[in-house]
Amino acid sequence: MPTVATQIEEILASDKAIHVRAPRGTALNCKGWIQEAALRMLLNNLDPEVAERPLDLVVYGGIGKAARNWSCLKAIVKCLLNLSDEETLLIQSGKPVGVLATHPDAPRVLLANSNLVPRWATWEVFRELDRKGLIMFGQMTAGS
């Protein structure tokens, strides 16, 4: 298994699905421990010993994903590595959509998964949006 730094570099450099493992120990990879905790939880969800289908980003339940796709996972990891203690990362259905200037007591990450207004909240619409890469199903906790 590669070192933690090498593992994170491999995630950021890879253009394909790879096996990942969460960093362990006391070394900080992010700019703060709150960001580090989010990074470690995200990557732990995709550890082959934990995830249902890690190469498909499926954590559990057949379709519960940690990120929309590998490109979005890489973008989330990169954002977490660079996120300061006065910023909040916004994630929408497994894709980072913004970083806001906030303050140290604000949440470091806010996310919303699979949000559709009632008229379009059907499996048919969801599956079409999923095929287009516009949404993902995070189950209850997979995308969290």
N, CA, C and O atoms as a GROMACS GRO file, in nm:
protein
  576
    1MET      N    1   0.085  -0.118   0.000
    1MET     CA    2   0.000   0.000   0.000
    1MET      C    3   0.090   0.124   0.000
    1MET      O    4   0.185   0.131   0.078
    2PRO      N    5   0.060   0.222  -0.086
    2PRO     CA    6   0.142   0.342  -0.091
    2PRO      C    7   0.132   0.425   0.037
    2PRO      O    8   0.039   0.406   0.116
    3THR      N    9   0.227   0.515   0.057
    3THR     CA   10   0.219   0.605   0.172
    3THR      C   11   0.098   0.695   0.155
    3THR      O   12   0.040   0.704   0.046
    4VAL      N   13   0.058   0.762   0.264
    4VAL     CA   14  -0.060   0.849   0.260
    4VAL      C   15  -0.043   0.957   0.155
    4VAL      O   16  -0.133   0.979   0.073
    5ALA      N   17   0.071   1.026   0.156
    5ALA     CA   18   0.093   1.134   0.059
    5ALA      C   19   0.088   1.079  -0.083
    5ALA      O   20   0.028   1.139  -0.172
    6THR      N   21   0.151   0.964  -0.105
    6THR     CA   22   0.150   0.902  -0.237
    6THR      C   23   0.009   0.860  -0.275
    6THR      O   24  -0.031   0.875  -0.391
    7GLN      N   25  -0.068   0.808  -0.180
    7GLN     CA   26  -0.207   0.766  -0.205
    7GLN      C   27  -0.291   0.885  -0.250
    7GLN      O   28  -0.365   0.874  -0.348
    8ILE      N   29  -0.280   0.997  -0.182
    8ILE     CA   30  -0.358   1.116  -0.218
    8ILE      C   31  -0.312   1.169  -0.353
    8ILE      O   32  -0.395   1.207  -0.436
    9GLU      N   33  -0.182   1.172  -0.377
    9GLU     CA   34  -0.130   1.214  -0.508
    9GLU      C   35  -0.182   1.123  -0.618
    9GLU      O   36  -0.215   1.170  -0.727
   10GLU      N   37  -0.188   0.993  -0.591
   10GLU     CA   38  -0.238   0.896  -0.690
   10GLU      C   39  -0.386   0.922  -0.721
   10GLU      O   40  -0.426   0.915  -0.837
   11ILE      N   41  -0.464   0.952  -0.619
   11ILE     CA   42  -0.606   0.984  -0.641
   11ILE      C   43  -0.617   1.105  -0.732
   11ILE      O   44  -0.694   1.104  -0.828
   12LEU      N   45  -0.540   1.210  -0.702
   12LEU     CA   46  -0.548   1.334  -0.780
   12LEU      C   47  -0.494   1.318  -0.921
   12LEU      O   48  -0.540   1.388  -1.012
   13ALA      N   49  -0.398   1.229  -0.942
   13ALA     CA   50  -0.336   1.213  -1.073
   13ALA      C   51  -0.405   1.112  -1.163
   13ALA      O   52  -0.391   1.118  -1.285
   14SER      N   53  -0.480   1.019  -1.104
   14SER     CA   54  -0.537   0.910  -1.182
   14SER      C   55  -0.656   0.955  -1.267
   14SER      O   56  -0.738   1.035  -1.224
   15ASP      N   57  -0.662   0.903  -1.388
   15ASP     CA   58  -0.776   0.927  -1.476
   15ASP      C   59  -0.874   0.810  -1.475
   15ASP      O   60  -0.969   0.808  -1.553
   16LYS      N   61  -0.849   0.715  -1.387
   16LYS     CA   62  -0.935   0.597  -1.381
   16LYS      C   63  -0.965   0.563  -1.235
   16LYS      O   64  -0.907   0.621  -1.143
   17ALA      N   65  -1.055   0.469  -1.217
   17ALA     CA   66  -1.090   0.423  -1.083
   17ALA      C   67  -0.971   0.349  -1.022
   17ALA      O   68  -0.907   0.267  -1.088
   18ILE      N   69  -0.943   0.378  -0.896
   18ILE     CA   70  -0.834   0.311  -0.825
   18ILE      C   71  -0.882   0.275  -0.685
   18ILE      O   72  -0.977   0.334  -0.634
   19HIS      N   73  -0.816   0.178  -0.624
   19HIS     CA   74  -0.848   0.146  -0.486
   19HIS      C   75  -0.786   0.252  -0.396
   19HIS      O   76  -0.671   0.290  -0.413
   20VAL      N   77  -0.865   0.300  -0.300
   20VAL     CA   78  -0.817   0.404  -0.209
   20VAL      C   79  -0.829   0.356  -0.065
   20VAL      O   80  -0.905   0.264  -0.034
   21ARG      N   81  -0.753   0.420   0.019
   21ARG     CA   82  -0.759   0.392   0.162
   21ARG      C   83  -0.744   0.525   0.234
   21ARG      O   84  -0.664   0.609   0.194
   22ALA      N   85  -0.820   0.544   0.339
   22ALA     CA   86  -0.815   0.669   0.414
   22ALA      C   87  -0.681   0.684   0.484
   22ALA      O   88  -0.622   0.586   0.530
   23PRO      N   89  -0.632   0.809   0.493
   23PRO     CA   90  -0.512   0.833   0.573
   23PRO      C   91  -0.534   0.791   0.717
   23PRO      O   92  -0.646   0.797   0.768
   24ARG      N   93  -0.428   0.748   0.781
   24ARG     CA   94  -0.433   0.709   0.922
   24ARG      C   95  -0.319   0.779   0.994
   24ARG      O   96  -0.226   0.830   0.932
   25GLY      N   97  -0.327   0.780   1.126
   25GLY     CA   98  -0.219   0.839   1.204
   25GLY      C   99  -0.240   0.986   1.234
   25GLY      O  100  -0.350   1.039   1.220
   26THR      N  101  -0.132   1.051   1.276
   26THR     CA  102  -0.141   1.188   1.324
   26THR      C  103  -0.092   1.292   1.224
   26THR      O  104  -0.092   1.412   1.255
   27ALA      N  105  -0.050   1.250   1.107
   27ALA     CA  106  -0.005   1.345   1.005
   27ALA      C  107  -0.125   1.415   0.943
   27ALA      O  108  -0.223   1.351   0.905
   28LEU      N  109  -0.116   1.546   0.933
   28LEU     CA  110  -0.223   1.628   0.876
   28LEU      C  111  -0.196   1.648   0.727
   28LEU      O  112  -0.088   1.693   0.689
   29ASN      N  113  -0.296   1.616   0.644
   29ASN     CA  114  -0.286   1.637   0.499
   29ASN      C  115  -0.356   1.764   0.455
   29ASN      O  116  -0.319   1.825   0.356
   30CYS      N  117  -0.459   1.804   0.530
   30CYS     CA  118  -0.538   1.922   0.500
   30CYS      C  119  -0.488   2.040   0.585
   30CYS      O  120  -0.391   2.027   0.659
   31LYS      N  121  -0.556   2.154   0.573
   31LYS     CA  122  -0.517   2.274   0.647
   31LYS      C  123  -0.572   2.278   0.788
   31LYS      O  124  -0.542   2.370   0.864
   32GLY      N  125  -0.652   2.180   0.825
   32GLY     CA  126  -0.708   2.174   0.960
   32GLY      C  127  -0.766   2.036   0.985
   32GLY      O  128  -0.790   1.960   0.892
   33TRP      N  129  -0.787   2.003   1.113
   33TRP     CA  130  -0.836   1.869   1.148
   33TRP      C  131  -0.981   1.847   1.108
   33TRP      O  132  -1.021   1.733   1.084
   34ILE      N  133  -1.061   1.952   1.102
   34ILE     CA  134  -1.201   1.933   1.058
   34ILE      C  135  -1.203   1.892   0.911
   34ILE      O  136  -1.277   1.801   0.873
   35GLN      N  137  -1.124   1.959   0.829
   35GLN     CA  138  -1.114   1.922   0.688
   35GLN      C  139  -1.054   1.782   0.674
   35GLN      O  140  -1.097   1.702   0.590
   36GLU      N  141  -0.955   1.753   0.757
   36GLU     CA  142  -0.891   1.621   0.756
   36GLU      C  143  -0.992   1.511   0.788
   36GLU      O  144  -0.992   1.405   0.727
   37ALA      N  145  -1.079   1.539   0.887
   37ALA     CA  146  -1.181   1.441   0.924
   37ALA      C  147  -1.274   1.413   0.807
   37ALA      O  148  -1.308   1.298   0.781
   38ALA      N  149  -1.316   1.518   0.736
   38ALA     CA  150  -1.404   1.499   0.620
   38ALA      C  151  -1.333   1.417   0.512
   38ALA      O  152  -1.393   1.328   0.452
   39LEU      N  153  -1.206   1.448   0.487
   39LEU     CA  154  -1.129   1.372   0.387
   39LEU      C  155  -1.118   1.226   0.426
   39LEU      O  156  -1.139   1.138   0.344
   40ARG      N  157  -1.084   1.200   0.552
   40ARG     CA  158  -1.066   1.062   0.597
   40ARG      C  159  -1.198   0.984   0.593
   40ARG      O  160  -1.198   0.866   0.555
   41MET      N  161  -1.308   1.047   0.631
   41MET     CA  162  -1.437   0.977   0.625
   41MET      C  163  -1.476   0.946   0.481
   41MET      O  164  -1.523   0.836   0.452
   42LEU      N  165  -1.456   1.042   0.392
   42LEU     CA  166  -1.486   1.020   0.250
   42LEU      C  167  -1.405   0.903   0.195
   42LEU      O  168  -1.460   0.812   0.134
   43LEU      N  169  -1.274   0.905   0.217
   43LEU     CA  170  -1.189   0.800   0.163
   43LEU      C  171  -1.210   0.666   0.233
   43LEU      O  172  -1.199   0.561   0.170
   44ASN      N  173  -1.242   0.669   0.362
   44ASN     CA  174  -1.271   0.543   0.432
   44ASN      C  175  -1.395   0.476   0.374
   44ASN      O  176  -1.401   0.353   0.365
   45ASN      N  177  -1.495   0.556   0.334
   45ASN     CA  178  -1.614   0.500   0.271
   45ASN      C  179  -1.582   0.423   0.143
   45ASN      O  180  -1.657   0.335   0.102
   46LEU      N  181  -1.469   0.456   0.081
   46LEU     CA  182  -1.432   0.392  -0.046
   46LEU      C  183  -1.323   0.287  -0.031
   46LEU      O  184  -1.278   0.230  -0.130
   47ASP      N  185  -1.280   0.262   0.091
   47ASP     CA  186  -1.182   0.157   0.118
   47ASP      C  187  -1.242   0.023   0.075
   47ASP      O  188  -1.358  -0.005   0.108
   48PRO      N  189  -1.168  -0.061   0.002
   48PRO     CA  190  -1.221  -0.190  -0.041
   48PRO      C  191  -1.271  -0.278   0.074
   48PRO      O  192  -1.355  -0.365   0.052
   49GLU      N  193  -1.221  -0.256   0.195
   49GLU     CA  194  -1.268  -0.332   0.310
   49GLU      C  195  -1.402  -0.280   0.363
   49GLU      O  196  -1.464  -0.344   0.448
   50VAL      N  197  -1.445  -0.165   0.314
   50VAL     CA  198  -1.568  -0.101   0.363
   50VAL      C  199  -1.675  -0.092   0.255
   50VAL      O  200  -1.790  -0.127   0.278
   51ALA      N  201  -1.637  -0.046   0.138
   51ALA     CA  202  -1.733  -0.016   0.031
   51ALA      C  203  -1.787  -0.141  -0.037
   51ALA      O  204  -1.720  -0.244  -0.044
   52GLU      N  205  -1.909  -0.130  -0.085
   52GLU     CA  206  -1.972  -0.240  -0.159
   52GLU      C  207  -1.906  -0.259  -0.296
   52GLU      O  208  -1.868  -0.370  -0.332
   53ARG      N  209  -1.892  -0.150  -0.371
   53ARG     CA  210  -1.826  -0.152  -0.502
   53ARG      C  211  -1.738  -0.027  -0.513
   53ARG      O  212  -1.776   0.070  -0.578
   54PRO      N  213  -1.622  -0.030  -0.450
   54PRO     CA  214  -1.541   0.092  -0.441
   54PRO      C  215  -1.499   0.151  -0.575
   54PRO      O  216  -1.490   0.274  -0.587
   55LEU      N  217  -1.474   0.070  -0.674
   55LEU     CA  218  -1.431   0.124  -0.803
   55LEU      C  219  -1.544   0.196  -0.875
   55LEU      O  220  -1.520   0.276  -0.966
   56ASP      N  221  -1.669   0.169  -0.834
   56ASP     CA  222  -1.785   0.240  -0.888
   56ASP      C  223  -1.830   0.351  -0.793
   56ASP      O  224  -1.933   0.415  -0.817
   57LEU      N  225  -1.754   0.374  -0.686
   57LEU     CA  226  -1.783   0.473  -0.582
   57LEU      C  227  -1.907   0.439  -0.500
   57LEU      O  228  -1.959   0.525  -0.428
   58VAL      N  229  -1.957   0.315  -0.511
   58VAL     CA  230  -2.076   0.271  -0.438
   58VAL      C  231  -2.034   0.224  -0.299
   58VAL      O  232  -1.957   0.130  -0.283
   59VAL      N  233  -2.088   0.293  -0.199
   59VAL     CA  234  -2.056   0.262  -0.060
   59VAL      C  235  -2.142   0.147  -0.010
   59VAL      O  236  -2.090   0.050   0.046
   60TYR      N  237  -2.274   0.156  -0.032
   60TYR     CA  238  -2.365   0.050   0.013
   60TYR      C  239  -2.500   0.066  -0.056
   60TYR      O  240  -2.526   0.166  -0.123
   61GLY      N  241  -2.584  -0.035  -0.040
   61GLY     CA  242  -2.722  -0.028  -0.089
   61GLY      C  243  -2.738  -0.038  -0.239
   61GLY      O  244  -2.845  -0.007  -0.291
   62GLY      N  245  -2.636  -0.082  -0.309
   62GLY     CA  246  -2.647  -0.101  -0.453
   62GLY      C  247  -2.624   0.024  -0.536
   62GLY      O  248  -2.566   0.015  -0.644
   63ILE      N  249  -2.668   0.142  -0.487
   63ILE     CA  250  -2.650   0.265  -0.564
   63ILE      C  251  -2.602   0.383  -0.481
   63ILE      O  252  -2.580   0.491  -0.536
   64GLY      N  253  -2.585   0.366  -0.350
   64GLY     CA  254  -2.543   0.477  -0.263
   64GLY      C  255  -2.397   0.513  -0.286
   64GLY      O  256  -2.307   0.438  -0.248
   65LYS      N  257  -2.374   0.628  -0.349
   65LYS     CA  258  -2.239   0.667  -0.389
   65LYS      C  259  -2.180   0.776  -0.300
   65LYS      O  260  -2.252   0.853  -0.237
   66ALA      N  261  -2.047   0.779  -0.296
   66ALA     CA  262  -1.974   0.881  -0.220
   66ALA      C  263  -1.950   1.007  -0.304
   66ALA      O  264  -1.930   1.115  -0.248
   67ALA      N  265  -1.951   0.995  -0.436
   67ALA     CA  266  -1.933   1.107  -0.528
   67ALA      C  267  -1.997   1.068  -0.661
   67ALA      O  268  -2.018   0.950  -0.687
   68ARG      N  269  -2.027   1.167  -0.745
   68ARG     CA  270  -2.091   1.138  -0.874
   68ARG      C  271  -2.006   1.048  -0.962
   68ARG      O  272  -2.055   0.951  -1.020
   69ASN      N  273  -1.878   1.081  -0.970
   69ASN     CA  274  -1.785   1.008  -1.055
   69ASN      C  275  -1.644   1.034  -1.003
   69ASN      O  276  -1.626   1.108  -0.906
   70TRP      N  277  -1.545   0.973  -1.067
   70TRP     CA  278  -1.407   0.987  -1.019
   70TRP      C  279  -1.355   1.129  -1.036
   70TRP      O  280  -1.275   1.176  -0.954
   71SER      N  281  -1.398   1.197  -1.138
   71SER     CA  282  -1.357   1.336  -1.156
   71SER      C  283  -1.408   1.422  -1.040
   71SER      O  284  -1.335   1.507  -0.989
   72CYS      N  285  -1.532   1.400  -1.000
   72CYS     CA  286  -1.589   1.475  -0.888
   72CYS      C  287  -1.521   1.437  -0.757
   72CYS      O  288  -1.498   1.523  -0.672
   73LEU      N  289  -1.489   1.309  -0.739
   73LEU     CA  290  -1.418   1.267  -0.618
   73LEU      C  291  -1.284   1.339  -0.609
   73LEU      O  292  -1.249   1.392  -0.504
   74LYS      N  293  -1.210   1.342  -0.720
   74LYS     CA  294  -1.081   1.411  -0.721
   74LYS      C  295  -1.099   1.559  -0.687
   74LYS      O  296  -1.019   1.616  -0.613
   75ALA      N  297  -1.203   1.621  -0.740
   75ALA     CA  298  -1.228   1.763  -0.713
   75ALA      C  299  -1.261   1.786  -0.566
   75ALA      O  300  -1.216   1.884  -0.507
   76ILE      N  301  -1.339   1.696  -0.506
   76ILE     CA  302  -1.372   1.708  -0.364
   76ILE      C  303  -1.246   1.694  -0.280
   76ILE      O  304  -1.223   1.773  -0.189
   77VAL      N  305  -1.163   1.594  -0.311
   77VAL     CA  306  -1.038   1.573  -0.237
   77VAL      C  307  -0.950   1.698  -0.247
   77VAL      O  308  -0.897   1.745  -0.147
   78LYS      N  309  -0.935   1.750  -0.368
   78LYS     CA  310  -0.853   1.870  -0.388
   78LYS      C  311  -0.907   1.988  -0.307
   78LYS      O  312  -0.831   2.061  -0.244
   79CYS      N  313  -1.038   2.006  -0.309
   79CYS     CA  314  -1.100   2.115  -0.231
   79CYS      C  315  -1.073   2.097  -0.082
   79CYS      O  316  -1.038   2.193  -0.014
   80LEU      N  317  -1.089   1.975  -0.032
   80LEU     CA  318  -1.066   1.951   0.111
   80LEU      C  319  -0.920   1.976   0.150
   80LEU      O  320  -0.893   2.029   0.257
   81LEU      N  321  -0.827   1.939   0.063
   81LEU     CA  322  -0.685   1.961   0.092
   81LEU      C  323  -0.652   2.109   0.103
   81LEU      O  324  -0.563   2.148   0.178
   82ASN      N  325  -0.724   2.192   0.027
   82ASN     CA  326  -0.693   2.335   0.021
   82ASN      C  327  -0.787   2.423   0.103
   82ASN      O  328  -0.766   2.544   0.112
   83LEU      N  329  -0.889   2.364   0.163
   83LEU     CA  330  -0.991   2.441   0.235
   83LEU      C  331  -0.935   2.498   0.365
   83LEU      O  332  -0.877   2.425   0.445
   84SER      N  333  -0.951   2.629   0.385
   84SER     CA  334  -0.900   2.692   0.507
   84SER      C  335  -1.004   2.682   0.619
   84SER      O  336  -1.116   2.636   0.598
   85ASP      N  337  -0.963   2.725   0.738
   85ASP     CA  338  -1.053   2.724   0.854
   85ASP      C  339  -1.156   2.837   0.848
   85ASP      O  340  -1.238   2.850   0.939
   86GLU      N  341  -1.152   2.917   0.743
   86GLU     CA  342  -1.249   3.024   0.726
   86GLU      C  343  -1.322   3.011   0.592
   86GLU      O  344  -1.362   3.110   0.532
   87GLU      N  345  -1.338   2.886   0.548
   87GLU     CA  346  -1.410   2.857   0.423
   87GLU      C  347  -1.503   2.739   0.444
   87GLU      O  348  -1.482   2.656   0.532
   88THR      N  349  -1.607   2.733   0.360
   88THR     CA  350  -1.702   2.622   0.361
   88THR      C  351  -1.715   2.569   0.219
   88THR      O  352  -1.740   2.644   0.125
   89LEU      N  353  -1.698   2.439   0.204
   89LEU     CA  354  -1.712   2.370   0.075
   89LEU      C  355  -1.858   2.331   0.056
   89LEU      O  356  -1.919   2.272   0.146
   90LEU      N  357  -1.914   2.363  -0.060
   90LEU     CA  358  -2.051   2.324  -0.094
   90LEU      C  359  -2.046   2.208  -0.193
   90LEU      O  360  -1.978   2.216  -0.296
   91ILE      N  361  -2.119   2.101  -0.162
   91ILE     CA  362  -2.125   1.983  -0.248
   91ILE      C  363  -2.270   1.956  -0.282
   91ILE      O  364  -2.355   1.946  -0.193
   92GLN      N  365  -2.301   1.945  -0.411
   92GLN     CA  366  -2.436   1.918  -0.457
   92GLN      C  367  -2.437   1.786  -0.532
   92GLN      O  368  -2.374   1.772  -0.637
   93SER      N  369  -2.509   1.689  -0.477
   93SER     CA  370  -2.519   1.556  -0.538
   93SER      C  371  -2.383   1.503  -0.582
   93SER      O  372  -2.365   1.462  -0.697
   94GLY      N  373  -2.287   1.504  -0.489
   94GLY     CA  374  -2.158   1.442  -0.514
   94GLY      C  375  -2.062   1.521  -0.600
   94GLY      O  376  -1.964   1.465  -0.649
   95LYS      N  377  -2.088   1.651  -0.619
   95LYS     CA  378  -1.999   1.736  -0.698
   95LYS      C  379  -1.973   1.865  -0.622
   95LYS      O  380  -2.067   1.930  -0.577
   96PRO      N  381  -1.845   1.904  -0.606
   96PRO     CA  382  -1.819   2.032  -0.540
   96PRO      C  383  -1.864   2.146  -0.631
   96PRO      O  384  -1.825   2.152  -0.748
   97VAL      N  385  -1.945   2.236  -0.577
   97VAL     CA  386  -1.998   2.345  -0.659
   97VAL      C  387  -1.953   2.482  -0.613
   97VAL      O  388  -1.980   2.582  -0.679
   98GLY      N  389  -1.884   2.489  -0.499
   98GLY     CA  390  -1.836   2.619  -0.455
   98GLY      C  391  -1.765   2.613  -0.323
   98GLY      O  392  -1.782   2.520  -0.244
   99VAL      N  393  -1.684   2.714  -0.300
   99VAL     CA  394  -1.618   2.736  -0.172
   99VAL      C  395  -1.650   2.879  -0.131
   99VAL      O  396  -1.622   2.973  -0.204
  100LEU      N  397  -1.710   2.892  -0.014
  100LEU     CA  398  -1.750   3.024   0.036
  100LEU      C  399  -1.658   3.070   0.147
  100LEU      O  400  -1.612   2.990   0.228
  101ALA      N  401  -1.630   3.199   0.150
  101ALA     CA  402  -1.560   3.258   0.264
  101ALA      C  403  -1.660   3.261   0.379
  101ALA      O  404  -1.768   3.318   0.366
  102THR      N  405  -1.624   3.201   0.492
  102THR     CA  406  -1.714   3.198   0.607
  102THR      C  407  -1.636   3.241   0.731
  102THR      O  408  -1.574   3.347   0.729
  103HIS      N  409  -1.638   3.163   0.836
  103HIS     CA  410  -1.564   3.194   0.959
  103HIS      C  411  -1.532   3.062   1.030
  103HIS      O  412  -1.588   2.958   0.995
  104PRO      N  413  -1.443   3.065   1.129
  104PRO     CA  414  -1.399   2.940   1.194
  104PRO      C  415  -1.511   2.858   1.258
  104PRO      O  416  -1.498   2.736   1.270
  105ASP      N  417  -1.621   2.921   1.298
  105ASP     CA  418  -1.730   2.846   1.362
  105ASP      C  419  -1.834   2.794   1.262
  105ASP      O  420  -1.928   2.724   1.302
  106ALA      N  421  -1.820   2.827   1.135
  106ALA     CA  422  -1.914   2.780   1.032
  106ALA      C  423  -1.879   2.635   0.997
  106ALA      O  424  -1.767   2.591   1.020
  107PRO      N  425  -1.975   2.562   0.940
  107PRO     CA  426  -1.943   2.427   0.893
  107PRO      C  427  -1.835   2.433   0.786
  107PRO      O  428  -1.831   2.527   0.707
  108ARG      N  429  -1.748   2.334   0.782
  108ARG     CA  430  -1.646   2.328   0.677
  108ARG      C  431  -1.706   2.272   0.548
  108ARG      O  432  -1.660   2.308   0.439
  109VAL      N  433  -1.806   2.186   0.558
  109VAL     CA  434  -1.867   2.125   0.440
  109VAL      C  435  -2.018   2.125   0.457
  109VAL      O  436  -2.070   2.087   0.562
  110LEU      N  437  -2.089   2.167   0.352
  110LEU     CA  438  -2.234   2.154   0.344
  110LEU      C  439  -2.265   2.076   0.218
  110LEU      O  440  -2.209   2.104   0.112
  111LEU      N  441  -2.355   1.976   0.230
  111LEU     CA  442  -2.389   1.900   0.110
  111LEU      C  443  -2.537   1.868   0.105
  111LEU      O  444  -2.605   1.857   0.207
  112ALA      N  445  -2.583   1.853  -0.017
  112ALA     CA  446  -2.722   1.814  -0.042
  112ALA      C  447  -2.720   1.712  -0.155
  112ALA      O  448  -2.655   1.733  -0.257
  113ASN      N  449  -2.790   1.601  -0.136
  113ASN     CA  450  -2.792   1.494  -0.235
  113ASN      C  451  -2.932   1.467  -0.285
  113ASN      O  452  -3.028   1.470  -0.208
  114SER      N  453  -2.944   1.440  -0.413
  114SER     CA  454  -3.067   1.388  -0.474
  114SER      C  455  -3.188   1.477  -0.453
  114SER      O  456  -3.299   1.427  -0.438
  115ASN      N  457  -3.169   1.607  -0.451
  115ASN     CA  458  -3.282   1.697  -0.430
  115ASN      C  459  -3.354   1.727  -0.560
  115ASN      O  460  -3.298   1.786  -0.652
  116LEU      N  461  -3.478   1.685  -0.566
  116LEU     CA  462  -3.566   1.713  -0.679
  116LEU      C  463  -3.697   1.767  -0.624
  116LEU      O  464  -3.746   1.719  -0.522
  117VAL      N  465  -3.754   1.865  -0.692
  117VAL     CA  466  -3.885   1.915  -0.649
  117VAL      C  467  -3.990   1.808  -0.677
  117VAL      O  468  -3.973   1.728  -0.769
  118PRO      N  469  -4.098   1.806  -0.599
  118PRO     CA  470  -4.195   1.695  -0.606
  118PRO      C  471  -4.242   1.655  -0.746
  118PRO      O  472  -4.252   1.536  -0.775
  119ARG      N  473  -4.271   1.752  -0.831
  119ARG     CA  474  -4.322   1.716  -0.964
  119ARG      C  475  -4.226   1.627  -1.041
  119ARG      O  476  -4.269   1.542  -1.120
  120TRP      N  477  -4.095   1.644  -1.020
  120TRP     CA  478  -3.994   1.567  -1.093
  120TRP      C  479  -3.924   1.465  -1.005
  120TRP      O  480  -3.824   1.406  -1.047
  121ALA      N  481  -3.973   1.442  -0.887
  121ALA     CA  482  -3.910   1.348  -0.793
  121ALA      C  483  -3.958   1.206  -0.819
  121ALA      O  484  -4.021   1.143  -0.734
  122THR      N  485  -3.926   1.156  -0.938
  122THR     CA  486  -3.961   1.018  -0.975
  122THR      C  487  -3.832   0.945  -1.010
  122THR      O  488  -3.731   1.006  -1.044
  123TRP      N  489  -3.837   0.812  -1.001
  123TRP     CA  490  -3.719   0.734  -1.038
  123TRP      C  491  -3.684   0.752  -1.185
  123TRP      O  492  -3.566   0.752  -1.222
  124GLU      N  493  -3.786   0.768  -1.269
  124GLU     CA  494  -3.760   0.788  -1.412
  124GLU      C  495  -3.677   0.915  -1.435
  124GLU      O  496  -3.577   0.912  -1.507
  125VAL      N  497  -3.717   1.025  -1.374
  125VAL     CA  498  -3.644   1.151  -1.388
  125VAL      C  499  -3.505   1.138  -1.324
  125VAL      O  500  -3.406   1.182  -1.381
  126PHE      N  501  -3.501   1.079  -1.204
  126PHE     CA  502  -3.372   1.064  -1.136
  126PHE      C  503  -3.274   0.985  -1.222
  126PHE      O  504  -3.159   1.026  -1.239
  127ARG      N  505  -3.318   0.872  -1.277
  127ARG     CA  506  -3.228   0.788  -1.358
  127ARG      C  507  -3.179   0.861  -1.483
  127ARG      O  508  -3.065   0.844  -1.524
  128GLU      N  509  -3.266   0.942  -1.542
  128GLU     CA  510  -3.225   1.021  -1.659
  128GLU      C  511  -3.118   1.124  -1.620
  128GLU      O  512  -3.019   1.140  -1.691
  129LEU      N  513  -3.138   1.192  -1.507
  129LEU     CA  514  -3.038   1.288  -1.460
  129LEU      C  515  -2.908   1.217  -1.422
  129LEU      O  516  -2.799   1.270  -1.446
  130ASP      N  517  -2.919   1.099  -1.365
  130ASP     CA  518  -2.801   1.020  -1.329
  130ASP      C  519  -2.724   0.980  -1.455
  130ASP      O  520  -2.601   0.991  -1.458
  131ARG      N  521  -2.794   0.935  -1.558
  131ARG     CA  522  -2.730   0.898  -1.685
  131ARG      C  523  -2.654   1.018  -1.745
  131ARG      O  524  -2.549   1.001  -1.807
  132LYS      N  525  -2.710   1.138  -1.725
  132LYS     CA  526  -2.646   1.260  -1.777
  132LYS      C  527  -2.535   1.312  -1.686
  132LYS      O  528  -2.469   1.410  -1.719
  133GLY      N  529  -2.514   1.246  -1.572
  133GLY     CA  530  -2.410   1.288  -1.480
  133GLY      C  531  -2.445   1.412  -1.400
  133GLY      O  532  -2.356   1.484  -1.355
  134LEU      N  533  -2.575   1.438  -1.382
  134LEU     CA  534  -2.619   1.560  -1.314
  134LEU      C  535  -2.662   1.538  -1.170
  134LEU      O  536  -2.691   1.635  -1.099
  135ILE      N  537  -2.666   1.414  -1.125
  135ILE     CA  538  -2.715   1.385  -0.990
  135ILE      C  539  -2.655   1.251  -0.948
  135ILE      O  540  -2.604   1.176  -1.030
  136MET      N  541  -2.662   1.222  -0.821
  136MET     CA  542  -2.624   1.090  -0.771
  136MET      C  543  -2.712   1.059  -0.652
  136MET      O  544  -2.770   1.148  -0.591
  137PHE      N  545  -2.721   0.932  -0.620
  137PHE     CA  546  -2.799   0.889  -0.504
  137PHE      C  547  -2.703   0.861  -0.392
  137PHE      O  548  -2.622   0.768  -0.401
  138GLY      N  549  -2.709   0.940  -0.285
  138GLY     CA  550  -2.617   0.924  -0.174
  138GLY      C  551  -2.670   0.836  -0.063
  138GLY      O  552  -2.611   0.831   0.045
  139GLN      N  553  -2.782   0.765  -0.087
  139GLN     CA  554  -2.849   0.688   0.019
  139GLN      C  555  -2.870   0.780   0.138
  139GLN      O  556  -2.886   0.901   0.121
  140MET      N  557  -2.871   0.725   0.258
  140MET     CA  558  -2.888   0.809   0.377
  140MET      C  559  -2.755   0.868   0.423
  140MET      O  560  -2.752   0.980   0.473
  141THR      N  561  -2.644   0.795   0.407
  141THR     CA  562  -2.516   0.844   0.458
  141THR      C  563  -2.400   0.827   0.361
  141THR      O  564  -2.293   0.885   0.385
  142ALA      N  565  -2.415   0.752   0.254
  142ALA     CA  566  -2.302   0.726   0.164
  142ALA      C  567  -2.242   0.854   0.109
  142ALA      O  568  -2.120   0.868   0.102
  143GLY      N  569  -2.327   0.947   0.070
  143GLY     CA  570  -2.280   1.073   0.014
  143GLY      C  571  -2.246   1.177   0.119
  143GLY      O  572  -2.210   1.290   0.085
  144SER      N  573  -2.258   1.139   0.244
  144SER     CA  574  -2.231   1.236   0.352
  144SER      C  575  -2.089   1.222   0.398
  144SER      O  576  -2.046   1.294   0.489
   0.00000   0.00000   0.00000
